[in-house]
Amino acid sequence: MAEYRKQGNGPAFVYVSGVEGTGRNFYKQAADLERDHTVISFPMRPLGRYGMETLVEDFASVIQDAGIERATVLGESFGGLVVLAAALRHPQLFERMILVNSFASFPNRAKINLGVALYSVLPYSLLKAYRTRTAGSTLFSEDIEGEDRHAFRENTREVHPEGYLSRLRIIRSTDLRPRLAEIKVPTLIVAGTEDRLLNAMLAARVLAKGLPRARLKILEGTGHMALLSNRVRVREWLRAF
């Protein structure tokens, strides 16, 4: 079972991170939500070559060990793909679902194929330096403050290459579009108009069309790491949801 962080008290809220897998970049929203929610976050396993089934069972084991029957679950980017797969496998664990800048199938196949190829052959130190340099242009929109950009870099400074490559391979091989209609969990789909990592608007429309109980929320002027924006409060989404 994966380790996890549990903070606050109240209705259960579970965060599933993006491909970096640390679970640490929900800190702004967690600090707000923990006042009246039990907030659970966890790192994805750092080592080994594994598939989606492993991450889904890790997710389920965290919820069960935390003593939670049903939860609101938020999946960010790649985490949304994991959450969709978990909703197919363990729908009884879900009260409702939020997908932020996420996808049922990664829209840019050339980009993910290149990513897998590079992470398979190049030294991780070079890839890490490249990712750090390009984060400003691909992950952050203008509404992300400097201190939060710095916190993100610190939180993702040590990401083990084995786990990262496994997650990239999962993205490459997973297409849940044919099964979206099976997911009956009430879902809020959130997409930023300035997401430069993936075409979040296109991916969100695919999700909204395929999920039978979905609503779509557009974040004007916000990029991929929307949860670090001072303009974003998940608490307000819950209120409207």
TARACOR-V834177 format. One record per pair of residues at least 4 apart in sequence whose ideal C-beta (glycine too) atoms are under 8 Angstrom apart, sorted by the first residue. I is the first residue (numbers start at 0). J is the second residue. If there is no record, write none. Layout:
# TARACOR-V834177
I | J
I | J
This chain:
# TARACOR-V834177
0 | 57
0 | 60
0 | 61
0 | 64
1 | 41
1 | 42
1 | 43
1 | 44
1 | 57
1 | 60
1 | 61
2 | 41
2 | 42
3 | 22
3 | 39
3 | 40
3 | 41
3 | 61
3 | 64
3 | 65
4 | 22
4 | 38
4 | 39
4 | 40
4 | 41
5 | 37
5 | 38
5 | 39
5 | 65
6 | 29
6 | 33
6 | 37
6 | 38
7 | 29
7 | 32
7 | 33
7 | 34
7 | 35
7 | 36
7 | 37
7 | 38
8 | 33
8 | 35
8 | 36
8 | 37
9 | 35
9 | 36
9 | 37
10 | 35
10 | 36
10 | 37
10 | 70
10 | 71
10 | 94
11 | 36
11 | 37
11 | 39
11 | 62
11 | 65
11 | 67
11 | 69
11 | 70
11 | 71
11 | 94
12 | 32
12 | 36
12 | 37
12 | 38
12 | 39
12 | 70
12 | 71
12 | 72
12 | 73
13 | 38
13 | 39
13 | 40
13 | 58
13 | 61
13 | 62
13 | 67
13 | 70
13 | 71
13 | 72
13 | 73
14 | 22
14 | 25
14 | 28
14 | 29
14 | 38
14 | 39
14 | 40
14 | 72
14 | 73
14 | 75
14 | 78
15 | 58
15 | 72
15 | 73
15 | 74
15 | 75
15 | 78
15 | 79
15 | 81
15 | 82
16 | 20
16 | 21
16 | 22
16 | 23
16 | 24
16 | 25
16 | 40
16 | 42
16 | 43
16 | 75
16 | 77
16 | 78
17 | 24
17 | 75
17 | 76
17 | 77
17 | 78
18 | 76
18 | 77
18 | 163
18 | 166
18 | 167
18 | 170
19 | 24
19 | 154
19 | 155
19 | 158
19 | 163
20 | 42
20 | 43
20 | 44
20 | 45
20 | 158
20 | 162
20 | 163
20 | 166
21 | 42
21 | 154
21 | 155
21 | 158
22 | 40
22 | 41
22 | 42
22 | 43
23 | 40
23 | 42
23 | 154
23 | 155
24 | 75
24 | 150
24 | 151
24 | 154
24 | 155
24 | 224
24 | 226
24 | 227
25 | 29
25 | 38
25 | 40
25 | 73
25 | 75
25 | 226
26 | 30
26 | 150
27 | 31
27 | 147
27 | 226
27 | 227
28 | 32
28 | 226
28 | 231
28 | 232
28 | 233
28 | 234
29 | 33
29 | 38
29 | 40
31 | 232
31 | 233
31 | 234
32 | 36
32 | 38
32 | 233
32 | 234
33 | 37
33 | 38
37 | 65
37 | 67
39 | 61
39 | 62
39 | 65
39 | 67
39 | 70
41 | 57
41 | 61
43 | 54
43 | 57
43 | 162
43 | 166
44 | 49
44 | 53
44 | 54
44 | 57
44 | 162
45 | 158
45 | 159
45 | 161
45 | 162
46 | 159
46 | 161
46 | 162
47 | 161
47 | 162
47 | 165
48 | 161
48 | 164
48 | 165
48 | 168
49 | 53
49 | 54
49 | 165
50 | 54
50 | 165
50 | 168
50 | 169
50 | 172
51 | 55
51 | 80
51 | 81
51 | 84
51 | 169
51 | 173
52 | 56
53 | 57
54 | 58
54 | 81
54 | 84
54 | 166
54 | 169
55 | 59
55 | 81
55 | 84
55 | 85
55 | 88
55 | 89
56 | 60
57 | 61
58 | 62
58 | 81
58 | 82
58 | 85
58 | 89
59 | 63
59 | 85
59 | 88
59 | 89
59 | 92
60 | 64
61 | 65
62 | 67
62 | 70
62 | 92
63 | 67
67 | 92
68 | 92
69 | 91
69 | 92
69 | 93
69 | 94
70 | 92
70 | 93
70 | 94
71 | 94
71 | 95
71 | 96
71 | 97
71 | 237
72 | 82
72 | 85
72 | 86
72 | 92
72 | 93
72 | 94
72 | 95
72 | 96
72 | 97
73 | 78
73 | 82
73 | 96
73 | 97
73 | 98
73 | 99
73 | 233
74 | 78
74 | 79
74 | 80
74 | 81
74 | 82
74 | 83
74 | 96
74 | 97
74 | 98
74 | 99
74 | 101
75 | 79
75 | 99
75 | 100
75 | 101
75 | 226
76 | 99
76 | 100
76 | 101
76 | 196
76 | 197
76 | 223
77 | 81
77 | 101
77 | 166
77 | 169
77 | 170
78 | 82
78 | 101
79 | 83
79 | 98
79 | 99
79 | 100
79 | 101
79 | 102
80 | 84
80 | 101
80 | 102
80 | 103
80 | 169
80 | 170
80 | 173
80 | 175
81 | 85
82 | 86
82 | 96
82 | 98
82 | 101
83 | 87
83 | 98
83 | 101
83 | 103
83 | 175
83 | 179
83 | 182
84 | 88
84 | 173
84 | 175
85 | 89
85 | 92
85 | 93
86 | 90
86 | 93
86 | 96
86 | 182
86 | 184
87 | 175
87 | 178
87 | 181
87 | 182
89 | 93
90 | 182
90 | 183
90 | 184
93 | 184
95 | 184
95 | 185
95 | 186
95 | 187
95 | 240
96 | 184
96 | 185
96 | 186
96 | 187
97 | 186
97 | 187
97 | 189
97 | 233
97 | 236
97 | 240
98 | 186
98 | 187
98 | 188
98 | 189
98 | 203
98 | 206
99 | 189
99 | 225
99 | 226
100 | 189
100 | 190
100 | 191
100 | 194
100 | 196
100 | 197
100 | 199
100 | 202
100 | 203
100 | 223
100 | 225
101 | 188
101 | 199
101 | 202
101 | 203
101 | 206
102 | 106
102 | 197
102 | 199
102 | 202
102 | 205
102 | 206
103 | 174
103 | 175
103 | 176
103 | 179
103 | 202
103 | 205
103 | 206
103 | 209
104 | 173
104 | 174
104 | 175
104 | 176
104 | 205
105 | 110
105 | 111
105 | 170
105 | 171
105 | 197
106 | 197
106 | 198
106 | 201
106 | 202
107 | 111
107 | 197
107 | 198
108 | 112
109 | 113
110 | 114
111 | 115
111 | 167
111 | 170
111 | 171
112 | 116
112 | 171
113 | 117
114 | 118
114 | 167
115 | 119
115 | 164
115 | 167
115 | 168
115 | 171
116 | 120
117 | 121
117 | 126
118 | 123
118 | 126
118 | 160
118 | 163
118 | 164
118 | 167
119 | 164
121 | 125
121 | 126
122 | 126
123 | 127
123 | 160
124 | 128
125 | 129
126 | 130
126 | 160
127 | 131
127 | 158
128 | 132
129 | 133
130 | 134
131 | 152
133 | 137
134 | 138
134 | 139
134 | 148
134 | 151
134 | 152
135 | 139
135 | 148
136 | 195
137 | 195
137 | 196
137 | 223
138 | 151
138 | 195
138 | 196
138 | 222
138 | 223
138 | 224
139 | 143
139 | 148
139 | 151
139 | 222
139 | 223
139 | 224
139 | 227
140 | 191
140 | 193
140 | 220
140 | 221
140 | 222
140 | 223
140 | 224
140 | 225
140 | 228
141 | 193
141 | 220
142 | 220
142 | 221
142 | 222
142 | 228
142 | 229
142 | 230
143 | 147
143 | 148
143 | 222
143 | 224
143 | 227
143 | 228
144 | 148
144 | 229
145 | 149
146 | 150
147 | 151
147 | 227
148 | 152
148 | 227
149 | 153
150 | 154
150 | 227
151 | 155
151 | 224
151 | 227
152 | 156
158 | 162
158 | 163
159 | 163
160 | 164
161 | 165
162 | 166
163 | 167
164 | 168
165 | 169
166 | 170
167 | 171
168 | 172
169 | 173
175 | 179
176 | 205
176 | 209
178 | 182
179 | 206
179 | 209
179 | 210
180 | 209
180 | 210
180 | 211
182 | 186
182 | 210
182 | 211
183 | 211
183 | 212
184 | 212
185 | 212
185 | 213
185 | 240
186 | 206
186 | 210
186 | 212
186 | 213
186 | 214
187 | 213
187 | 214
187 | 216
187 | 236
187 | 240
188 | 203
188 | 206
188 | 207
188 | 210
188 | 213
188 | 214
188 | 215
188 | 216
189 | 203
189 | 216
189 | 218
189 | 225
189 | 236
190 | 194
190 | 199
190 | 200
190 | 202
190 | 203
190 | 215
190 | 216
190 | 217
190 | 218
191 | 199
191 | 218
191 | 220
191 | 221
191 | 222
191 | 223
191 | 225
192 | 199
192 | 200
192 | 217
192 | 218
192 | 219
192 | 220
192 | 221
193 | 220
193 | 221
193 | 222
194 | 198
194 | 199
194 | 200
194 | 221
194 | 222
194 | 223
194 | 225
195 | 222
195 | 223
196 | 222
196 | 223
197 | 202
197 | 223
198 | 202
199 | 203
199 | 223
200 | 204
200 | 217
201 | 205
202 | 206
203 | 207
203 | 215
204 | 208
204 | 215
205 | 209
206 | 210
206 | 213
207 | 213
207 | 214
207 | 215
209 | 213
214 | 240
216 | 236
218 | 225
218 | 228
218 | 230
218 | 231
221 | 225
221 | 228
221 | 230
221 | 231
224 | 228
225 | 231
226 | 231
226 | 233
227 | 231
232 | 236
233 | 237
234 | 238
235 | 239
236 | 240
